[in-house]
Structure formats: C-alpha cells, structure tokens
Amino acid sequence: MPDVKLSIAGRDYFVACNAGEEQRLLQLGAMVDATALEVAGGARGLTETRALLFSALMLADKLHDTGGTVTADTAGPSAAMMQSCDILEGVATRLENLALRLEN
C-alpha cells in the first residue's frame, strides 16, 4: 500500500492509499490545501484544527451544492468522486466533533 505525501497549509501528511489511487489522492490534497489557504487568509488566529475544520466544511458545502445532479455537460459524479465525498464528509464530522470538545 503506497504512501502519498500531501502538503496541506504548509504541513506534510503521509497518507496510505491503494495502488493506482496516488494521483487522485494528490488532486484531493491540492483541493484541501487550496481551501485551507483560503480559510487561513480570511480568518486570523485560527488553530490548525479549526482551520482544517473550516476547510472541510467549505469543501463539504461545495460538494453539497453540486448535489451530484446530472447536467447536459457532465455525466454525473464518478464512483471515485462519491467515495471522496464520503471521506470529506466524514472528515468534516470528525473535525467538527473535535472542535466542539476543544471548546468545552
């Protein structure tokens, strides 16, 4: 099982994936990184956990807005996209729960 190095908001993370999924994981990591940098630029003083929470929530919101509907110029979400959506929603939920525990 290969490890992929993802750089998110200036930190490196090593994530294991199935063989052949490395490029997709790098693409998803780039999306998370771009969102994390956007969040960091708009809100000063966020902890790393909260910045990742807001990043995950922003990505989940964008994903929710797309709704997975089929339009004339797209064939709809692929199985990999749906799996990525499930992963991102799980991350958002875990980060939200962690942020709640840290606040209390």
Buried (B, 14 or more C-beta within 10 A) or exposed (E): EEEBEBEBBEEEEEBEBEEEBBEBBBEBBEBBBBBBBEBBEEEEEBEEEBBBBBBBBBBBEEBEEEEEEEEEEEEEBEEEBEEBBEEBBEBBEEBBEBBEEEEE
